[in-house]
Amino acid sequence: MIPRNVLPKRSGPDEATFATLFVAGLARVAAKLGKGALADRMGRTTRSLDNILGGGSTSGKAMFDALLADETALDEVLASYGFRLCPLHSEAANDLTVAAGVIDAMGELVRSRSDGHRDHNETLAVATLLRPHLPAMQAIVREADELRGAA
């Protein structure tokens, strides 16, 4: 019998779900930055942004322009495909701030397991504490790779 090395067929969201996820990411960023600031950072007018938020465009250019406003703008879309975006370069982090944040997250993780399991609310709490420090941690790993000549 010849073994079959077949990867499972990958599937992504349908067109409507894709558009909904893209708009959800933009709306999340707009709530954080303000719609005017989001439009400015994307190089668009607020009217153009309103058209996108209304489901009028999911063009590649609009999506990549959203990354100029916030590096997490495509998180919902990318997660639906099983991916996460990580910038190639990140500003040097304050190591003590990163360490303190990660320690806080790990403390929350330990507390969440005190009853023998971590429920979904605890998972969300740990992720909320950890997420802001992921780019800084990745920057440290990338710096180490560059020092080794592996990047």
PAPADO-228731 format. One record per residue (C-alpha): x, y, z; residue in three letters; residue number from 1. Coordinates in Angstrom, 1 decimal. Each point is the difference from the previous one (the first is absolute). Layout:
{X: X | Y: Y | Z: Z | aa: ala | i: NUM}
...
//
This chain:
{X: 0.0 | Y: 0.0 | Z: 0.0 | aa: met | i: 1}
{X: 1.4 | Y: 3.4 | Z: -1.0 | aa: ile | i: 2}
{X: -0.4 | Y: 2.6 | Z: 2.7 | aa: pro | i: 3}
{X: -1.9 | Y: 3.1 | Z: -1.1 | aa: arg | i: 4}
{X: 1.5 | Y: 3.3 | Z: 1.0 | aa: asn | i: 5}
{X: -3.0 | Y: 2.1 | Z: -0.6 | aa: val | i: 6}
{X: -0.6 | Y: 3.1 | Z: 1.9 | aa: leu | i: 7}
{X: -3.6 | Y: 0.8 | Z: 1.0 | aa: pro | i: 8}
{X: -1.8 | Y: 2.4 | Z: -2.2 | aa: lys | i: 9}
{X: 0.1 | Y: 3.5 | Z: 1.5 | aa: arg | i: 10}
{X: -3.0 | Y: 2.2 | Z: -0.2 | aa: ser | i: 11}
{X: -0.5 | Y: 3.6 | Z: 0.9 | aa: gly | i: 12}
{X: -3.0 | Y: 2.1 | Z: 0.6 | aa: pro | i: 13}
{X: -2.6 | Y: 0.7 | Z: -2.8 | aa: asp | i: 14}
{X: -0.1 | Y: 3.5 | Z: -1.5 | aa: glu | i: 15}
{X: -2.7 | Y: 1.3 | Z: 2.4 | aa: ala | i: 16}
{X: 1.8 | Y: -1.3 | Z: 3.1 | aa: thr | i: 17}
{X: 3.3 | Y: 1.4 | Z: -1.4 | aa: phe | i: 18}
{X: -1.5 | Y: 3.4 | Z: -0.4 | aa: ala | i: 19}
{X: -1.6 | Y: -0.1 | Z: 3.4 | aa: thr | i: 20}
{X: 3.3 | Y: -0.9 | Z: 1.6 | aa: leu | i: 21}
{X: 1.9 | Y: 2.8 | Z: -1.8 | aa: phe | i: 22}
{X: -2.6 | Y: 2.5 | Z: 1.0 | aa: val | i: 23}
{X: 0.1 | Y: -1.3 | Z: 3.6 | aa: ala | i: 24}
{X: 3.7 | Y: 0.6 | Z: 0.2 | aa: gly | i: 25}
{X: -0.3 | Y: 3.5 | Z: -1.4 | aa: leu | i: 26}
{X: -2.8 | Y: 0.8 | Z: 2.3 | aa: ala | i: 27}
{X: 2.1 | Y: -1.2 | Z: 3.0 | aa: arg | i: 28}
{X: 2.9 | Y: 2.2 | Z: -1.1 | aa: val | i: 29}
{X: -2.4 | Y: 3.0 | Z: -0.7 | aa: ala | i: 30}
{X: -1.3 | Y: -0.4 | Z: 3.5 | aa: ala | i: 31}
{X: 3.5 | Y: 0.2 | Z: 1.4 | aa: lys | i: 32}
{X: 1.5 | Y: 2.7 | Z: -2.2 | aa: leu | i: 33}
{X: -3.1 | Y: 1.9 | Z: -1.2 | aa: gly | i: 34}
{X: -1.4 | Y: -0.2 | Z: -3.5 | aa: lys | i: 35}
{X: 1.8 | Y: 3.1 | Z: -1.2 | aa: gly | i: 36}
{X: 3.4 | Y: -1.2 | Z: 1.2 | aa: ala | i: 37}
{X: -0.6 | Y: -3.4 | Z: -1.6 | aa: leu | i: 38}
{X: -0.9 | Y: 1.6 | Z: -3.3 | aa: ala | i: 39}
{X: 3.1 | Y: 2.2 | Z: 0.1 | aa: asp | i: 40}
{X: 2.3 | Y: -2.8 | Z: 0.8 | aa: arg | i: 41}
{X: -1.5 | Y: -2.1 | Z: -2.8 | aa: met | i: 42}
{X: 0.5 | Y: 3.0 | Z: -2.4 | aa: gly | i: 43}
{X: -3.8 | Y: 0.2 | Z: -0.6 | aa: arg | i: 44}
{X: -2.8 | Y: 2.4 | Z: 0.7 | aa: thr | i: 45}
{X: -2.5 | Y: -0.7 | Z: 2.7 | aa: thr | i: 46}
{X: -2.6 | Y: -0.4 | Z: -2.8 | aa: arg | i: 47}
{X: 2.2 | Y: -2.7 | Z: -1.7 | aa: ser | i: 48}
{X: 0.4 | Y: -1.7 | Z: 3.4 | aa: leu | i: 49}
{X: -3.8 | Y: 0.2 | Z: 0.5 | aa: asp | i: 50}
{X: -0.4 | Y: -1.8 | Z: -3.3 | aa: asn | i: 51}
{X: 2.4 | Y: -2.7 | Z: 1.1 | aa: ile | i: 52}
{X: -1.7 | Y: -0.3 | Z: 3.4 | aa: leu | i: 53}
{X: -3.3 | Y: -0.3 | Z: -1.8 | aa: gly | i: 54}
{X: 1.4 | Y: -3.1 | Z: -1.8 | aa: gly | i: 55}
{X: 0.8 | Y: 1.8 | Z: -3.2 | aa: gly | i: 56}
{X: 3.6 | Y: -1.1 | Z: -0.5 | aa: ser | i: 57}
{X: 2.2 | Y: -2.8 | Z: 1.2 | aa: thr | i: 58}
{X: 2.7 | Y: 0.7 | Z: -2.5 | aa: ser | i: 59}
{X: 3.5 | Y: -1.1 | Z: 0.8 | aa: gly | i: 60}
{X: 1.2 | Y: 3.6 | Z: 0.0 | aa: lys | i: 61}
{X: -2.6 | Y: 1.1 | Z: 2.6 | aa: ala | i: 62}
{X: 1.0 | Y: -3.0 | Z: 2.1 | aa: met | i: 63}
{X: 3.7 | Y: 0.8 | Z: -0.1 | aa: phe | i: 64}
{X: -0.7 | Y: 3.7 | Z: 0.6 | aa: asp | i: 65}
{X: -1.8 | Y: -1.0 | Z: 3.2 | aa: ala | i: 66}
{X: 3.3 | Y: -1.5 | Z: 1.2 | aa: leu | i: 67}
{X: 1.5 | Y: 3.5 | Z: -0.2 | aa: leu | i: 68}
{X: -2.6 | Y: 1.1 | Z: 2.6 | aa: ala | i: 69}
{X: 0.3 | Y: -3.0 | Z: 2.3 | aa: asp | i: 70}
{X: 2.0 | Y: -3.2 | Z: -0.3 | aa: glu | i: 71}
{X: -2.9 | Y: -2.0 | Z: 1.4 | aa: thr | i: 72}
{X: -2.6 | Y: 1.3 | Z: -2.5 | aa: ala | i: 73}
{X: -0.1 | Y: -3.3 | Z: -1.9 | aa: leu | i: 74}
{X: 0.1 | Y: -2.3 | Z: 3.0 | aa: asp | i: 75}
{X: -3.6 | Y: -1.2 | Z: -0.5 | aa: glu | i: 76}
{X: 0.5 | Y: -0.8 | Z: -3.7 | aa: val | i: 77}
{X: 3.4 | Y: -1.7 | Z: 0.5 | aa: leu | i: 78}
{X: -1.3 | Y: -2.1 | Z: 2.9 | aa: ala | i: 79}
{X: -2.7 | Y: -1.4 | Z: -2.2 | aa: ser | i: 80}
{X: 2.7 | Y: -1.4 | Z: -2.2 | aa: tyr | i: 81}
{X: 2.0 | Y: -1.2 | Z: 3.0 | aa: gly | i: 82}
{X: 2.7 | Y: 2.7 | Z: -0.2 | aa: phe | i: 83}
{X: 1.3 | Y: 2.8 | Z: 2.1 | aa: arg | i: 84}
{X: 1.9 | Y: 3.0 | Z: -1.3 | aa: leu | i: 85}
{X: 3.3 | Y: 1.0 | Z: 1.7 | aa: cys | i: 86}
{X: 2.0 | Y: 3.1 | Z: -1.1 | aa: pro | i: 87}
{X: 3.5 | Y: -0.6 | Z: -1.3 | aa: leu | i: 88}
{X: 1.3 | Y: 2.8 | Z: 2.1 | aa: his | i: 89}
{X: -1.2 | Y: 1.3 | Z: 3.3 | aa: ser | i: 90}
{X: 1.3 | Y: 2.9 | Z: 2.1 | aa: glu | i: 91}
{X: 2.4 | Y: -1.0 | Z: 2.7 | aa: ala | i: 92}
{X: -2.0 | Y: -0.8 | Z: 3.1 | aa: ala | i: 93}
{X: 0.5 | Y: 1.1 | Z: 3.5 | aa: asn | i: 94}
{X: 1.1 | Y: -3.4 | Z: 1.3 | aa: asp | i: 95}
{X: -1.2 | Y: 0.6 | Z: 3.5 | aa: leu | i: 96}
{X: -3.4 | Y: 1.0 | Z: -1.2 | aa: thr | i: 97}
{X: -0.2 | Y: -3.1 | Z: -2.1 | aa: val | i: 98}
{X: 1.2 | Y: -2.2 | Z: 2.8 | aa: ala | i: 99}
{X: -2.5 | Y: 1.5 | Z: 2.5 | aa: ala | i: 100}
{X: -2.9 | Y: -0.4 | Z: -2.5 | aa: gly | i: 101}
{X: 1.0 | Y: -3.6 | Z: -0.7 | aa: val | i: 102}
{X: 0.3 | Y: -0.8 | Z: 3.7 | aa: ile | i: 103}
{X: -3.4 | Y: 1.5 | Z: 0.6 | aa: asp | i: 104}
{X: -1.5 | Y: -2.2 | Z: -2.8 | aa: ala | i: 105}
{X: 1.8 | Y: -3.1 | Z: 1.4 | aa: met | i: 106}
{X: -1.4 | Y: 0.8 | Z: 3.5 | aa: gly | i: 107}
{X: -3.5 | Y: 0.2 | Z: -1.5 | aa: glu | i: 108}
{X: 0.6 | Y: -3.3 | Z: -1.8 | aa: leu | i: 109}
{X: 1.1 | Y: -1.7 | Z: 3.2 | aa: val | i: 110}
{X: -3.0 | Y: 1.4 | Z: 1.9 | aa: arg | i: 111}
{X: -2.4 | Y: -1.1 | Z: -2.8 | aa: ser | i: 112}
{X: 1.2 | Y: -3.6 | Z: 0.5 | aa: arg | i: 113}
{X: -0.4 | Y: 0.1 | Z: 3.8 | aa: ser | i: 114}
{X: -3.3 | Y: -1.9 | Z: -0.3 | aa: asp | i: 115}
{X: 1.5 | Y: -2.6 | Z: -2.4 | aa: gly | i: 116}
{X: -1.2 | Y: 1.5 | Z: -3.3 | aa: his | i: 117}
{X: 0.1 | Y: 3.3 | Z: -2.0 | aa: arg | i: 118}
{X: -3.4 | Y: 1.1 | Z: -1.2 | aa: asp | i: 119}
{X: -0.7 | Y: 2.2 | Z: -3.0 | aa: his | i: 120}
{X: -0.2 | Y: 3.2 | Z: 2.1 | aa: asn | i: 121}
{X: 3.4 | Y: -0.7 | Z: 1.6 | aa: glu | i: 122}
{X: 1.4 | Y: -0.7 | Z: -3.5 | aa: thr | i: 123}
{X: -1.2 | Y: 3.4 | Z: -1.2 | aa: leu | i: 124}
{X: 1.5 | Y: 1.7 | Z: 3.1 | aa: ala | i: 125}
{X: 3.4 | Y: -1.7 | Z: -0.4 | aa: val | i: 126}
{X: 0.0 | Y: 0.9 | Z: -3.7 | aa: ala | i: 127}
{X: -0.9 | Y: 3.6 | Z: 0.7 | aa: thr | i: 128}
{X: 3.0 | Y: 0.3 | Z: 2.3 | aa: leu | i: 129}
{X: 2.4 | Y: -1.8 | Z: -2.3 | aa: leu | i: 130}
{X: -1.0 | Y: 1.3 | Z: -3.5 | aa: arg | i: 131}
{X: 1.5 | Y: 3.5 | Z: 0.4 | aa: pro | i: 132}
{X: 3.4 | Y: -1.5 | Z: 0.7 | aa: his | i: 133}
{X: 0.2 | Y: -2.5 | Z: -2.9 | aa: leu | i: 134}
{X: 1.5 | Y: 2.4 | Z: -2.5 | aa: pro | i: 135}
{X: 2.7 | Y: 1.0 | Z: 2.5 | aa: ala | i: 136}
{X: 0.8 | Y: -3.6 | Z: 0.8 | aa: met | i: 137}
{X: 0.1 | Y: -0.8 | Z: -3.7 | aa: gln | i: 138}
{X: 2.4 | Y: 2.9 | Z: -0.5 | aa: ala | i: 139}
{X: 2.3 | Y: -1.4 | Z: 2.6 | aa: ile | i: 140}
{X: 0.0 | Y: -3.4 | Z: -1.8 | aa: val | i: 141}
{X: 0.6 | Y: 1.7 | Z: -3.4 | aa: arg | i: 142}
{X: 2.9 | Y: 1.9 | Z: 1.5 | aa: glu | i: 143}
{X: 1.5 | Y: -3.2 | Z: 1.2 | aa: ala | i: 144}
{X: -0.5 | Y: -1.6 | Z: -3.4 | aa: asp | i: 145}
{X: 1.8 | Y: 3.0 | Z: -1.6 | aa: glu | i: 146}
{X: 2.9 | Y: -0.4 | Z: 2.5 | aa: leu | i: 147}
{X: 0.3 | Y: -3.6 | Z: -1.1 | aa: arg | i: 148}
{X: -0.3 | Y: 0.9 | Z: -3.6 | aa: gly | i: 149}
{X: -3.2 | Y: -2.0 | Z: -0.4 | aa: ala | i: 150}
{X: -2.4 | Y: 2.8 | Z: -0.9 | aa: ala | i: 151}
//
